[in-house]
Amino acid sequence: MTDDTRSRPHRFASVLATVTALLALAGCGAEVAGGAAVVGAMQAEQATQARQQQAQVVDGLKAAQAASLARAASAAD
């Protein structure tokens, strides 16, 4: 049966079903995009925290190295 031979209510129902399916798919896409944005924000926060921890470790290592050099210099005197 072609669209020309369908009655008007059948064509309307078909169009309505297509539009409903497209809106549902669009809603899923928006949900996925929103989820991706949240994950991206979380990963950015984790990267920031990792950089802060890395800086603390480097600072600690530098302080330990300076203390070691100071002890060595003191022992040499």
C-alpha positions as CSV (number, residue, x, y, z in Angstrom):
1,M,0.0,0.0,0.0
2,T,1.5,3.4,-1.0
3,D,1.0,6.6,0.9
4,D,-1.5,7.7,-1.8
5,T,-3.8,4.8,-1.0
6,R,-3.7,5.1,2.8
7,S,-6.4,6.9,4.6
8,R,-5.5,10.2,6.2
9,P,-5.6,8.8,9.8
10,H,-3.2,6.0,8.8
11,R,-0.8,8.5,7.3
12,F,-1.0,10.7,10.4
13,A,-0.3,7.7,12.7
14,S,2.7,6.8,10.6
15,V,4.1,10.3,10.7
16,L,3.3,10.5,14.4
17,A,5.2,7.3,15.0
18,T,8.2,8.5,13.0
19,V,8.3,11.8,14.8
20,T,8.0,10.1,18.2
21,A,10.8,7.7,17.3
22,L,13.0,10.6,16.2
23,L,12.3,12.6,19.3
24,A,13.1,9.6,21.5
25,L,16.4,9.1,19.6
26,A,17.2,12.8,20.0
27,G,16.5,12.6,23.7
28,C,18.9,9.6,24.0
29,G,21.6,11.6,22.1
30,A,21.1,14.6,24.5
31,E,21.4,12.2,27.5
32,V,24.6,10.7,26.1
33,A,26.1,14.1,25.4
34,G,25.2,15.3,28.9
35,G,26.8,12.2,30.3
36,A,29.9,12.7,28.3
37,A,30.1,16.3,29.5
38,V,29.9,15.1,33.1
39,V,32.6,12.5,32.5
40,G,34.8,15.1,30.9
41,A,34.4,17.4,33.8
42,M,35.3,14.6,36.2
43,Q,38.4,13.7,34.2
44,A,39.5,17.3,34.2
45,E,39.1,17.5,37.9
46,Q,41.1,14.3,38.4
47,A,43.8,15.6,36.1
48,T,44.0,18.8,38.2
49,Q,44.3,16.8,41.4
50,A,47.0,14.5,39.9
51,R,49.0,17.6,38.9
52,Q,48.7,19.0,42.4
53,Q,49.8,15.7,43.9
54,Q,52.7,15.5,41.5
55,A,53.8,19.0,42.5
56,Q,53.7,18.0,46.1
57,V,55.8,15.0,45.5
58,V,58.4,17.0,43.5
59,D,58.5,19.6,46.3
60,G,59.0,16.8,48.8
61,L,61.8,15.3,46.8
62,K,63.5,18.7,46.3
63,A,63.3,19.3,50.1
64,A,64.8,15.9,50.8
65,Q,67.6,16.4,48.3
66,A,68.3,19.8,49.9
67,A,68.4,18.3,53.4
68,S,70.7,15.6,52.2
69,L,73.1,18.0,50.6
70,A,73.1,20.1,53.7
71,R,73.9,17.1,55.9
72,A,76.7,16.1,53.5
73,A,78.1,19.7,53.6
74,S,77.9,19.7,57.4
75,A,79.6,16.4,57.7
76,A,82.4,17.6,55.4
77,D,83.2,20.5,57.6
